[in-house]
Each structure stands twice: as C-alpha cells, then as structure tokens.
C-alpha cells in the first residue's frame, strides 16, 4: 500500500501532468497567428491543432492495455517522456511541416496522461476517496482547457510562440522526478504477446473516424473523401472486432462489452463530455458577442463549472456508496437538464448573473455524471482490466468532445448563414468576426450591431437546443441501465 505522504506527492504529480496535458490541446489556438507570421504555412496551420487530437485519440486505448500488462508507472513515465520530447522539438521547429510532425509526437505522449492519471488514482486510493480525487482531476482538466487560450495569448505577448511549448518542460520534468521518487509499484501483470494487429486495425478505425469529423464542416466539398473514410473505418472496425475475439491477449477485451452498465456509462460520458466542451466554447461567445463584455468576464462566468464540478464529484462518491450508478446519473442529469432549459430561455438582454447560476448547476451535474461514469467503469471490471477500461472511458470523452463540437459548429455556422442571408444590413463574415471580438465590437454601426446580435442570439439558441437534446438522450440511455453490485 502506498504511504500517505507518498500518495500526496504522487497526486500532485498527476495533477501537474493533467494541467500540462490539457492546456496543450487548446493553447495553440491564440498562438497560430504568431506561428504563421514566423514560420509561415497558413494553408497547414489547422493541422497544428488537428494532428495533436488525431494521434492522441489513436494511442489512448493502447496505453491502457499496456499499463495493465507492464504497470502504470512504466507506461505513464513513457508517455511523459514522449510528451516532453514532442514539446521541446515543437518549440524549436523552423517550418510548419516540422512543427506538425512534433505536435503529432506530443499528442502521442499526451494521450497517456488522462487515462493513466485516472487509473493511478484508482489504484492508490480507496473507493470512498477515489471519486473525490477523480472529480478534482476532471475539474483541473476542464479549467486548464478553458484558460489555455488566454494563457497562450499572455505567453506569446510576453515572450514568443515557442514558449507555449517550452513551459511544459519544467512541469513535466518535475512530475517525472516525483513519480520516480515516490511511486513504488510492485511487479505488475504478466508479460504476454502484444496485439499488434489489433493496434493497427484500431488505429486505422480511429484515424478514419477522426478525419471524417475534421472534414464535416467542409461538406459538400469533402463529401467524396468522407464516403471513402467511412468505408475504411467500417472495414477496419469489423477486422478489429474479429481480431479481438480471436487473439489470446486482445487490445480491448470484447468481454468488457458484455456488461451493459459499462457500455451505458461510456455512452453517457461521450455525450456529457460533448456538452461540457460546447458550454465552455459557446457561453463565452454569448458573453463577448451579445453582451459585449471582455474575455475576462466570459472566463469568470464559466469558472463556477469547475468549482461546482468538484462539489458534485464529492456527492457522486457518497451517492455511489449508497446506491447504483444509474441513480447517480439521474440526479446529475436533473441538474444539467435544468441548466440546458435555462440556456434556451435566456433572452437577448439577460444579465451575466444568470450565467453564473447556469454554470454552477452544470458544474454539479457534470461532477455527478462524469465522475460517476469514470469510477463505475473502473469498479465493474476485473483488476487486470482497469487500465484498458479507464483508457476506453478517456477515449469516449475525447470522441464525444470532438464529434459533438463538430456538430455544434455545423449548427452554429448554418444558422449564421441563414441569418446573414435574411439580413438587410449587409452582414459579412468579417463583420461577424468583429462583432464576436469584444475589442472591435463597438466599432460597428448601431444598425449592424443590432442585426448581428439577433443573428448570433438565434444561432446560439439552436446550439443550446441541441445541447438540451444531448442531455435528454443521456436520461433515456440511462433508463436502460440496471442496478449493479459494488
């Protein structure tokens, strides 16, 4: 058993790793203009973000299986080392192609962080404390994703774009040192043949799916590519499942999917993670665009999500010890449904106070449902499958965030196009960009300003309506779950 003092330091290392892993996803968003200005390659700049997401999704389930076989410590340290190398060489890249390559390496390393932090917490803490720590770790992830673009802007303004990668290095080195010193892990698992064929098939499937998601916003220009990728993904999925049933040591044991609760909890976390991401992206757009407030205000308005997420996770652990996973999900869903309905009922002149209330309700709901999903996915599998179960749970999160955000973006863009077509104020995409940016907001004429407010209001209304549908789906899917023994 890990000593109490050692457990504290290990937990700090996990939280630090979670922080850098999360900020690395979105910190480049505000830095891309500076990167393009320095090393050029504007036609490739979106790949600086996309390639990180693609490689991290593909490798997430692989780390889980390897940790069950070779131990958490070795796999976690390997991931951190790969992430460290990717961060360093991303920072010294001198052209866009090289930067994209090292961002891919950074993504491969980063994909070890989320599943391994949750798995190690599950290993070193008893059930009563596990959900609290998983909730805090989830809140750190959420806060980091939210502040990363602002942090990126500050770093670029103070130093230069290369430092958005260099700031990871001392934190990762510190985490590696703490894990080496304080995490004493016994011999773990048995050495078995690695399922290389399963890795190839699953990687091909996930890469195809993720690329389809990246191309969705460019329909109809990319429709042929999407058709081909869907065919490739279906074939690779069939081959993967066939291989997993036949191999002795499968990458993802198909027996996991014999458990209805495991399937349902992972579908729930997929949907809820998309809702979380949607809220953190589109609430600031409302506050800066419609209300004309600064980025600081928009960041402040969504801060209660992370604070109340931690509170919700504490209650999640307590409720799980008293009742079933489906019951906890129902309670969490009530909070999120109330908040989603409130979002739809917001008027164009609503006060920022309403956003604090909505964020607080959402935070409690997320803390209950998402923490519950992670803990339940770990508790209902055998000990030698905890790593792969946690990685699959993390994979569900990432797929949910990516897929649902792409759908919300399509909904938003469609409504904006409809609004601009019916507008008599000569609205263009440049004016929409000026309107959403609070710094250029007031440069527009009153007539244009009012038209843009209505267009953005109607577009966000449709986005939040879709978010409500997501939560209703969570409730319906949860009804198919059954009480499980703890």
C-alpha positions as CSV (number, residue, x, y, z in Angstrom):
1,X,0.0,0.0,0.0
2,X,1.3,3.5,-0.9
3,X,2.2,5.5,2.2
4,X,0.1,8.6,2.9
5,X,3.0,11.1,2.3
6,X,3.9,9.4,-0.9
7,X,0.3,9.4,-2.0
8,X,0.2,13.2,-1.6
9,X,3.2,13.7,-3.8
10,X,2.1,11.2,-6.4
11,X,-1.3,13.0,-6.6
12,X,0.4,16.4,-7.1
13,X,2.5,14.9,-9.9
14,X,-0.7,13.6,-11.5
15,X,-2.5,17.0,-11.2
16,X,0.5,18.8,-12.7
17,X,0.6,16.3,-15.6
18,X,-3.2,16.8,-16.1
19,X,-2.7,20.5,-16.3
20,X,0.0,20.5,-19.0
21,X,-1.8,17.7,-20.9
22,X,-5.0,19.7,-21.1
23,X,-3.5,23.1,-21.9
24,X,-1.5,21.6,-24.7
25,X,-4.8,20.8,-26.6
26,X,-6.1,24.4,-26.9
27,X,-3.1,26.7,-26.1
28,X,-2.1,26.9,-29.7
29,X,-5.5,28.4,-30.7
30,X,-4.4,32.0,-29.8
31,X,-0.8,31.4,-30.9
32,X,-1.5,30.3,-34.5
33,X,-1.3,33.9,-36.0
34,X,2.1,34.4,-34.4
35,X,3.3,30.9,-35.5
36,X,2.2,31.6,-39.1
37,X,3.8,35.0,-39.0
38,X,7.1,33.5,-38.0
39,X,7.5,30.2,-39.9
40,X,4.7,30.6,-42.5
41,X,2.5,27.8,-43.8
42,X,-1.0,29.3,-43.4
43,X,-2.6,26.5,-45.5
44,X,-1.4,23.9,-43.0
45,X,-2.0,25.8,-39.7
46,X,-5.2,24.0,-38.7
47,X,-3.1,20.8,-38.7
48,X,-1.1,22.1,-35.7
49,X,-4.3,21.5,-33.7
50,X,-5.8,18.6,-35.6
51,X,-2.8,16.3,-35.7
52,X,-2.4,16.5,-31.9
53,X,-6.0,15.4,-31.5
54,X,-5.7,12.6,-34.1
55,X,-2.6,11.0,-32.6
56,X,-3.9,11.3,-29.0
57,X,-7.2,9.6,-29.9
58,X,-5.5,6.8,-31.7
59,X,-3.0,6.0,-28.9
60,X,-5.2,6.5,-25.9
61,X,-6.6,2.9,-25.7
62,X,-3.2,1.4,-26.4
63,X,-1.7,3.0,-23.3
64,X,-4.5,1.5,-21.2
65,X,-3.8,-2.1,-22.3
66,X,0.0,-1.7,-22.0
67,X,-0.4,-0.4,-18.4
68,X,-2.4,-3.5,-17.5
69,X,0.4,-5.6,-18.9
70,X,3.6,-3.7,-17.9
71,X,2.4,-1.5,-15.0
72,X,1.1,2.1,-14.6
73,X,4.5,3.6,-13.7
74,X,6.4,2.5,-16.7
75,X,3.7,3.4,-19.2
76,X,3.0,6.8,-17.5
77,X,6.7,7.8,-17.5
78,X,7.0,6.7,-21.1
79,X,4.1,8.9,-22.1
80,X,5.5,11.9,-20.2
81,X,8.9,11.4,-21.8
82,X,7.4,11.3,-25.3
83,X,5.4,14.4,-24.5
84,X,8.5,16.1,-23.2
85,X,10.4,15.4,-26.4
86,X,7.5,16.5,-28.5
87,X,7.2,19.7,-26.6
88,X,10.9,20.6,-26.9
89,X,11.1,19.9,-30.6
90,X,7.8,21.7,-31.3
91,X,9.3,24.7,-29.6
92,X,12.5,24.7,-31.8
93,X,10.7,23.9,-35.1
94,X,11.6,26.2,-38.0
95,X,8.9,25.4,-40.5
96,X,5.2,24.3,-40.4
97,X,5.7,20.7,-41.6
98,X,8.3,20.0,-38.8
99,X,6.1,21.6,-36.2
100,X,3.1,19.4,-37.3
101,X,5.3,16.3,-37.0
102,X,6.4,17.1,-33.5
103,X,2.9,18.1,-32.5
104,X,1.9,14.6,-33.6
105,X,4.6,13.2,-31.2
106,X,3.4,15.5,-28.5
107,X,-0.1,14.1,-29.0
108,X,1.1,10.5,-28.7
109,X,2.7,11.4,-25.3
110,X,-0.3,13.4,-24.1
111,X,-2.7,10.5,-24.7
112,X,-1.1,8.7,-21.8
113,X,-1.8,11.4,-19.3
114,X,-5.6,11.4,-19.0
115,X,-6.1,7.6,-18.7
116,X,-3.0,7.0,-16.6
117,X,-3.8,9.7,-14.1
118,X,-7.3,8.3,-13.5
119,X,-6.0,4.7,-13.4
120,X,-3.3,5.5,-10.9
121,X,-5.8,7.4,-8.7
122,X,-8.0,4.3,-8.8
123,X,-5.0,2.2,-7.8
124,X,-3.7,4.2,-4.9
125,X,-7.0,5.4,-3.3
126,X,-9.8,3.5,-1.6
127,X,-13.3,3.7,-3.0
128,X,-14.6,6.4,-0.7
129,X,-11.8,8.9,-1.7
130,X,-11.4,7.8,-5.3
131,X,-14.4,9.7,-6.7
132,X,-13.3,12.9,-5.0
133,X,-9.8,12.8,-6.5
134,X,-11.1,11.8,-9.9
135,X,-13.5,14.8,-9.7
136,X,-10.7,17.2,-8.8
137,X,-8.6,15.8,-11.6
138,X,-11.5,16.3,-14.0
139,X,-12.0,19.8,-12.8
140,X,-8.3,20.6,-13.3
141,X,-8.7,19.2,-16.9
142,X,-11.7,21.4,-17.5
143,X,-10.2,24.6,-16.0
144,X,-6.9,24.0,-18.0
145,X,-8.8,23.7,-21.3
146,X,-10.7,26.9,-20.6
147,X,-7.7,29.1,-19.6
148,X,-5.3,27.6,-22.1
149,X,-6.1,30.1,-25.0
150,X,-5.8,33.1,-22.6
151,X,-2.6,31.7,-21.2
152,X,-1.3,31.2,-24.8
153,X,-2.0,34.8,-25.6
154,X,-0.2,36.0,-22.5
155,X,2.8,33.8,-23.2
156,X,3.0,35.0,-26.8
157,X,2.7,38.6,-25.9
158,X,5.3,38.3,-23.1
159,X,7.8,36.1,-24.8
160,X,7.1,34.4,-28.2
161,X,5.0,31.5,-29.5
162,X,7.8,28.9,-28.9
163,X,7.3,29.3,-25.1
164,X,3.8,27.8,-25.3
165,X,5.7,24.5,-25.7
166,X,8.7,25.3,-23.5
167,X,6.5,26.0,-20.4
168,X,5.6,22.3,-20.4
169,X,9.2,21.1,-19.9
170,X,9.9,22.1,-16.3
171,X,6.5,20.9,-15.2
172,X,6.9,17.5,-16.9
173,X,10.4,17.1,-15.6
174,X,9.1,17.8,-12.0
175,X,6.3,15.3,-12.5
176,X,8.7,12.6,-13.8
177,X,11.0,13.1,-10.8
178,X,8.2,12.9,-8.3
179,X,6.9,9.7,-9.9
180,X,10.4,8.1,-9.9
181,X,10.9,9.0,-6.2
182,X,7.6,8.3,-4.6
183,X,5.6,5.9,-6.8
184,X,6.7,2.4,-5.7
185,X,4.9,-0.1,-7.8
186,X,5.2,-3.9,-7.4
187,X,5.7,-6.2,-10.3
188,X,2.7,-5.7,-12.4
189,X,0.8,-8.1,-14.7
190,X,2.2,-10.8,-16.8
191,X,4.3,-10.5,-19.9
192,X,2.1,-11.5,-22.9
193,X,2.3,-11.1,-26.6
194,X,1.2,-7.6,-27.7
195,X,-1.8,-7.4,-30.0
196,X,0.0,-5.6,-32.9
197,X,-2.7,-6.4,-35.4
198,X,-5.4,-5.0,-33.0
199,X,-3.3,-1.8,-32.7
200,X,-3.1,-1.4,-36.5
201,X,-6.9,-2.0,-37.0
202,X,-8.0,0.2,-34.1
203,X,-5.6,3.0,-35.2
204,X,-6.9,2.9,-38.7
205,X,-10.5,2.9,-37.5
206,X,-10.0,5.9,-35.1
207,X,-7.9,7.8,-37.6
208,X,-10.6,7.5,-40.2
209,X,-13.4,8.5,-37.8
210,X,-11.4,11.5,-36.5
211,X,-10.6,12.6,-40.0
212,X,-14.2,12.4,-41.0
213,X,-15.0,14.7,-38.1
214,X,-12.4,17.1,-39.2
215,X,-13.9,17.2,-42.7
216,X,-17.5,17.5,-41.7
217,X,-17.5,21.3,-41.6
218,X,-16.4,21.5,-45.2
219,X,-19.3,19.5,-46.7
220,X,-20.2,19.3,-49.6
221,X,-16.6,19.9,-50.9
222,X,-15.3,16.9,-48.9
223,X,-18.2,14.5,-49.3
224,X,-16.3,12.0,-51.5
225,X,-13.4,11.9,-49.1
226,X,-15.9,11.3,-46.2
227,X,-17.6,8.4,-48.1
228,X,-14.2,6.7,-48.6
229,X,-13.1,7.3,-45.0
230,X,-16.4,5.9,-43.6
231,X,-15.9,2.7,-45.7
232,X,-12.3,2.4,-44.5
233,X,-13.5,2.9,-40.9
234,X,-16.2,0.3,-41.1
235,X,-13.9,-2.3,-42.7
236,X,-11.2,-1.7,-40.1
237,X,-13.8,-1.9,-37.2
238,X,-15.0,-5.2,-38.5
239,X,-11.5,-6.5,-38.8
240,X,-10.6,-5.2,-35.3
241,X,-13.6,-6.9,-33.6
242,X,-12.9,-10.1,-35.5
243,X,-9.2,-10.0,-34.4
244,X,-10.1,-9.2,-30.7
245,X,-12.3,-12.3,-30.5
246,X,-9.6,-14.5,-31.9
247,X,-6.4,-13.2,-30.2
248,X,-5.2,-14.5,-26.8
249,X,-4.3,-11.1,-25.4
250,X,-6.7,-8.6,-27.0
251,X,-6.0,-4.8,-27.0
252,X,-9.6,-4.2,-25.9
253,X,-11.2,-7.3,-24.5
254,X,-14.6,-7.8,-26.0
255,X,-15.8,-9.2,-22.6
256,X,-16.0,-5.5,-21.4
257,X,-19.0,-5.0,-23.7
258,X,-20.9,-7.9,-22.2
259,X,-21.5,-5.6,-19.3
260,X,-24.5,-3.3,-20.1
261,X,-23.5,-0.8,-17.4
262,X,-20.0,-0.4,-18.9
263,X,-21.5,0.3,-22.3
264,X,-24.1,2.8,-21.0
265,X,-21.7,4.7,-18.7
266,X,-19.3,5.2,-21.6
267,X,-22.1,6.4,-24.0
268,X,-23.1,8.8,-21.2
269,X,-19.6,10.2,-20.7
270,X,-19.3,10.6,-24.5
271,X,-22.4,12.7,-24.7
272,X,-21.8,14.7,-21.5
273,X,-18.2,15.5,-22.5
274,X,-19.5,17.0,-25.7
275,X,-22.0,19.1,-23.7
276,X,-19.1,20.3,-21.4
277,X,-17.0,21.4,-24.3
278,X,-19.9,23.0,-26.1
279,X,-20.7,25.0,-23.0
280,X,-17.1,26.2,-22.4
281,X,-16.9,27.3,-26.1
282,X,-20.2,28.9,-26.7
283,X,-21.0,30.6,-23.4
284,X,-18.0,32.9,-23.8
285,X,-19.2,33.7,-27.4
286,X,-22.5,34.8,-26.0
287,X,-20.9,36.9,-23.2
288,X,-18.4,38.6,-25.5
289,X,-20.6,38.9,-28.6
290,X,-24.2,39.6,-27.4
291,X,-23.3,41.2,-24.1
292,X,-20.1,43.0,-25.3
293,X,-18.1,42.0,-22.2
294,X,-14.4,41.2,-22.1
295,X,-12.7,37.8,-22.3
296,X,-12.0,38.1,-18.5
297,X,-15.8,38.3,-17.8
298,X,-16.5,35.3,-20.0
299,X,-13.8,33.3,-18.3
300,X,-15.2,34.4,-14.9
301,X,-18.8,33.3,-15.9
302,X,-17.7,29.7,-16.7
303,X,-15.4,29.4,-13.6
304,X,-18.3,28.0,-11.4
305,X,-18.4,24.9,-13.7
306,X,-15.0,23.8,-12.4
307,X,-15.7,24.8,-8.8
308,X,-19.1,23.0,-8.6
309,X,-17.7,20.1,-10.6
310,X,-15.5,19.3,-7.6
311,X,-18.5,19.6,-5.2
312,X,-20.6,17.4,-7.5
313,X,-17.8,14.8,-7.6
314,X,-17.8,14.6,-3.7
315,X,-21.5,13.9,-3.7
316,X,-21.0,11.4,-6.6
317,X,-18.7,9.3,-4.4
318,X,-21.1,9.4,-1.5
319,X,-24.1,8.5,-3.6
320,X,-22.3,5.7,-5.3
321,X,-21.6,4.2,-1.9
322,X,-25.3,4.3,-1.1
323,X,-27.0,3.5,-4.5
324,X,-26.4,2.5,-8.1
325,X,-24.6,4.2,-10.9
326,X,-27.9,4.8,-12.8
327,X,-29.4,6.6,-9.8
328,X,-26.4,9.0,-9.6
329,X,-26.7,9.7,-13.3
330,X,-30.4,10.5,-12.9
331,X,-29.6,13.1,-10.2
332,X,-26.8,14.6,-12.2
333,X,-28.9,14.7,-15.3
334,X,-31.6,16.7,-13.5
335,X,-29.1,19.5,-12.8
336,X,-27.9,19.5,-16.4
337,X,-31.4,19.5,-17.9
338,X,-32.4,22.4,-15.7
339,X,-29.3,24.4,-16.8
340,X,-29.9,23.5,-20.5
341,X,-33.6,24.6,-20.3
342,X,-32.4,27.9,-18.7
343,X,-30.0,28.4,-21.6
344,X,-32.8,28.1,-24.1
345,X,-35.0,30.5,-22.1
346,X,-32.3,33.2,-21.9
347,X,-33.3,36.5,-23.5
348,X,-31.1,38.6,-25.6
349,X,-30.8,41.1,-22.7
350,X,-30.2,38.5,-19.9
351,X,-27.8,39.6,-17.1
352,X,-24.5,37.9,-16.6
353,X,-25.8,36.7,-13.1
354,X,-27.9,34.0,-15.0
355,X,-24.7,32.6,-16.5
356,X,-23.1,32.2,-13.0
357,X,-26.2,30.3,-11.9
358,X,-26.3,28.1,-15.1
359,X,-22.6,27.4,-14.8
360,X,-23.0,26.3,-11.2
361,X,-25.9,23.9,-12.0
362,X,-23.9,22.5,-14.9
363,X,-20.8,22.0,-12.7
364,X,-22.8,20.0,-10.1
365,X,-24.4,17.9,-12.9
366,X,-21.0,17.2,-14.6
367,X,-19.4,16.4,-11.3
368,X,-22.1,13.8,-10.6
369,X,-22.4,12.2,-14.0
370,X,-18.9,12.3,-15.4
371,X,-17.1,11.3,-12.2
372,X,-19.7,8.6,-11.7
373,X,-19.1,7.2,-15.2
374,X,-15.3,7.0,-14.7
375,X,-15.5,5.4,-11.2
376,X,-18.2,2.9,-12.3
377,X,-16.2,1.9,-15.4
378,X,-13.2,1.1,-13.1
379,X,-15.2,-0.7,-10.4
380,X,-17.2,-3.1,-12.6
381,X,-14.2,-4.7,-14.3
382,X,-11.5,-7.1,-13.1
383,X,-8.4,-5.5,-11.6
384,X,-6.3,-6.6,-14.6
385,X,-8.6,-4.7,-16.9
386,X,-8.8,-1.4,-15.0
387,X,-6.2,0.3,-17.2
388,X,-7.9,-0.6,-20.5
389,X,-11.4,0.2,-19.1
390,X,-10.2,3.7,-18.0
391,X,-8.5,4.3,-21.3
392,X,-11.7,3.4,-23.1
393,X,-13.5,5.8,-20.9
394,X,-11.0,8.5,-21.8
395,X,-11.4,7.7,-25.4
396,X,-15.1,8.1,-25.1
397,X,-14.6,11.6,-23.6
398,X,-12.3,12.7,-26.5
399,X,-14.5,11.3,-29.2
400,X,-17.6,12.9,-27.6
401,X,-15.8,16.3,-27.3
402,X,-14.6,16.2,-30.9
403,X,-17.7,14.8,-32.6
404,X,-20.3,16.9,-30.7
405,X,-18.3,20.1,-31.1
406,X,-18.1,19.5,-34.8
407,X,-21.9,19.1,-34.9
408,X,-22.4,22.2,-32.8
409,X,-20.1,24.1,-35.2
410,X,-22.2,23.0,-38.2
411,X,-25.4,24.0,-36.4
412,X,-23.9,27.4,-35.5
413,X,-22.5,28.1,-39.0
414,X,-25.7,27.0,-40.7
415,X,-27.8,29.4,-38.5
416,X,-25.3,32.3,-39.1
417,X,-25.6,31.7,-42.9
418,X,-29.4,31.7,-42.7
419,X,-29.3,34.9,-40.6
420,X,-26.9,36.8,-42.9
421,X,-29.0,35.8,-46.0
422,X,-32.1,37.3,-44.4
423,X,-30.4,40.4,-43.1
424,X,-30.8,43.8,-44.8
425,X,-27.8,45.3,-43.0
426,X,-25.1,44.0,-45.4
427,X,-23.7,41.5,-43.0
428,X,-20.4,39.8,-44.0
429,X,-18.2,37.1,-42.2
430,X,-15.7,39.9,-41.4
431,X,-18.3,41.8,-39.6
432,X,-19.4,38.7,-37.6
433,X,-15.7,38.2,-36.6
434,X,-15.5,41.9,-35.5
435,X,-18.8,41.5,-33.5
436,X,-17.7,38.4,-31.6
437,X,-14.4,40.1,-30.6
438,X,-15.3,42.4,-27.8
439,X,-12.3,44.7,-28.7
440,X,-13.8,45.6,-32.1
441,X,-17.4,45.1,-31.0
442,X,-18.3,48.8,-30.7
443,X,-16.6,49.8,-34.0
444,X,-19.7,48.7,-35.8
445,X,-22.7,50.9,-36.5
446,X,-25.8,50.5,-34.3
447,X,-27.9,49.1,-37.2
448,X,-25.3,46.4,-37.9
449,X,-24.8,45.8,-34.2
450,X,-28.5,45.1,-33.6
451,X,-28.7,42.8,-36.7
452,X,-25.6,40.8,-35.6
453,X,-26.9,40.5,-32.0
454,X,-30.1,38.9,-33.4
455,X,-28.2,36.6,-35.7
456,X,-25.8,35.4,-33.0
457,X,-28.6,35.0,-30.5
458,X,-30.7,32.8,-32.8
459,X,-27.6,30.8,-33.7
460,X,-26.6,30.2,-30.1
461,X,-30.2,29.4,-29.3
462,X,-30.1,26.5,-31.8
463,X,-26.7,25.3,-30.3
464,X,-28.2,25.2,-26.8
465,X,-31.3,23.5,-28.0
466,X,-29.0,20.7,-29.4
467,X,-27.3,20.6,-26.0
468,X,-30.7,20.0,-24.4
469,X,-31.3,17.1,-26.8
470,X,-27.9,15.6,-25.7
471,X,-28.9,15.7,-22.0
472,X,-32.3,14.2,-22.8
473,X,-30.5,11.4,-24.7
474,X,-28.4,10.8,-21.6
475,X,-31.5,10.4,-19.5
476,X,-33.2,8.0,-22.0
477,X,-30.0,5.9,-22.4
478,X,-29.5,5.7,-18.6
479,X,-33.0,4.2,-18.2
480,X,-31.7,1.0,-19.9
481,X,-29.1,0.6,-17.1
482,X,-29.7,-1.7,-14.1
483,X,-28.5,-1.6,-10.5
484,X,-25.1,-3.1,-10.1
485,X,-23.5,-4.6,-7.1
486,X,-20.5,-2.7,-5.8
